[in-house]
Amino acid sequence: MSMPTREALLSRLAGELEYPPAQVEDAANRMLAFRSPVRELFLRWWTTGETPDTAGSAETAIEGYTMARLMNDYGMEPLGALLTLDWLMREPEIASTALAEGFDDIVWEE
């Protein structure tokens, strides 16, 4: 299976996936640079909509994180989880530290 064209990525990111316009170009560039095994996970999700937890297959872990864990424990959408797995491959120490620190919930008081 081959990667979608840049134009196809840009179109789907801006349309169906409703990515913020300021992030579309960067996300497409990062997706085009995916390496194995993130590339294979991406292609399966892009073409079928399946994520490892819905496909019933073994999970690919990178630095202890899986796509399902990022989606379930961190509330990420599939593409966000894939981009994070890619980050974990490229910059494992920085990405792992950022994930371990977690994120803040914003609470609006009236």
PyMOL commands that set and color helices and strands:
alter all, ss='L'
color gray80, all
select helices_A, chain A and resi 6-14+21-32+38-48+52-55+67-74+78-90+92-101
alter helices_A, ss='H'
color red, helices_A
deselect
rebuild
show_as cartoon
